[in-house]
Amino acid sequence: MRAAHYYFEDPVFRFECMRRTREMVRFRLATTGVELLALPRMFLNTAVDVILLDTTFWGGLVHS
């Protein structure tokens, strides 16, 4: 399996720490992205490579 399939999920606690960590390491970083309002900042910033959405935390998937 190639290294591109692996990532480290939330190796540090805060988003700013994640951004600094991202500048120092070569492996991919992921976060659960629990705060819905923080998603745009995560997309625009290069702090993480993978965003793992926790739909259960938000109340599950809803359709109309």
N, C-alpha and C positions, 0 to 999 in steps of 0.2 A: 504494500500500500504506500502511496506517495505521501510525503509530508504535508501536502496541501489539504489532506483530509483530516488533519489533526489541528486542534486549537486548545488554548487554555481558557477556561471560563472564569472570569472575575478573579484574576490572580492578586489584585489589590482592591481596596474597598471603594474609594471615591473616584469619580469620573476624571478629575484632574490628575490624580495619581495614575490612572489607566493611560491617559495621554502621555505622561512622562515615561511610563513603562514602555509604551509602544515605540517611543523614540530610541530606546536602549536595547530592545530585543529583536530577534529575527523571526520568532514564531508568531503564529496568528493568535489574536486575542478575541475573546467573545464575551458578551455580557447578556444578562437576562432582560435588560431593558424594562424593568418593572414599571417605571414611571412613564405613563403614556405621553405626558407633556415633554419629556426629555428626548423622545425619539427624533424629532427634527435635528436637535443638536448632535445626536449620535451619528445621523446620516451625513451631516455636513462636516463633522470633525473626523479626523483620521485616527481617533483613539482606539477604535475597535474595527475588526475585520468581519465579525459575525455578530448579528443581533438575534438573540433567541427570545422570541416573543412568548410571554407567559399568559396565554389567553385564559387559563383557569383562574389566575389571580384577578383578572379583569371581569370575571363573571361568566366566562365561556363565550362561545360563538353564538351570535344571535342573527337570525335572518327574518325578513318580513315578507 
